[in-house]
Amino acid sequence: MREQQHVASPGISCHHARDENFVPVIFNRAVLYSRTDPQLAMFLYRKAIALQHDSPTAYLNLGLLEASQGAQLRAQAEKDLAKAIKLDPSLVSHIPSSLRAGLSTAGTAPGKKAR
């Protein structure tokens, strides 16, 4: 049996690829697991956010993933999506209109409204 090799992405050193607190690696792992293991992906997005509070794409992806998990996570999904828009208003276009309706304009940047 062939041994599996772990190769870092270009621009990410092997040291960083093994660092459990290196946000780009955590984020990329969350993206990879989002379809196969959503619970693990949500955990990884939350870890990335805990380490880097101003990551709008982490909030966006977490919120979208939470929303896809059913009604029990809908309120948290809306909070995370509102935070994503507050950090980067241009991300509103990545949020389906069915989710935009539940977003509070209080969570968006001044002069911008959630649609």
N, C-alpha and C positions, 0 to 999 in steps of 0.2 A: 504494500500500500504506500502510496506517495504521501510524503509529509506536506501538510498545508503550510504555505508561506504567508506571512503577514507583511504586506507591502504598504508603506505609507504613501499617501497622495503626494503628488508633486508639490513642493513648497512646505511640506510638513515633515520635519525630521523624525527619525525613528524614535528618538527620545520623547517627542511630543505625542507621537502616535500611541505610546505606552502610558503617557501621563493621564491618570484618571480625572484630573481637573482641567484639562485643556479643552476649552469650550468648543472650538471648531470640530474636534474629534467627537465629543459628546453629541453635538448637534447633528453631525453626519450619521452617527450611529442611530440616532432617533429617526432620521429620515429613512434610513434603511429598514428599520423595524416597524415603521408606521403601518405597513400593510400586513405583515406577518405576525406581529406581536404588539398590538396597539397599547396594551398596558405597560409594556417595557418602554415603548416609544414615549408615552406620556411621562413616565418616570424620568427618562433621559432629558426630555424637554424641560421638565421642572428643575432638574439638576443644572442644566445649562443656564436657566433663568436665575437660579439661586447664586450662581457664580458670576453672571453678567446680567444685571437687572435691566439694562437698556437694550435688549435684543428683540427688536420688533418682529423679526421673522420667527423667532422661537415662540413668542406669544401667539403669533398668527397660526403657525402650524399646530401648536398645542390646542388652541381654541377650535380649530377645524376638526382636529382629531377627537376632541372631547364631544363636539356636536355630533359627530358620526356614531358615537357610542350609545346614544339614546337620551331620553328625557331626563334621566337622573343626573346627567352632567351638563345639561343645557345652560343652567344659570352660571356655572363656572366657565363654560365655553364663552358665553356672552361677555363676562368680565375680562377674560383673556383676550378676546377679539377687540374689545374696547381699548384695552391697554396697548395692543399692537397699533391700532389706529392713532392713539394718542402719541405714541412714539414716532410713527411714520404714517401720516394721513394718506399717502399715496397707496397704501396697502388695502384701502377700502375696496378697490376694484377686484381684489382677490377673494372677497367674502361674498358668498352667494346671497342673493337678495332675500331669500327666506330667513337668513340669519341677521342681515342688516337691520331688519325691522325691530329686532329685540335689543339692539344696541342703544345705549343711552348717549345722548349728545354730550353729556357731562364727561364722558370718557374720551372725547375727541379733542383735538387741538383747537385753540381759539379760532373762530372764523370758519371752521369746518364742521359739517354736520354728517352724521352717519346716515346713509341712505338705505 
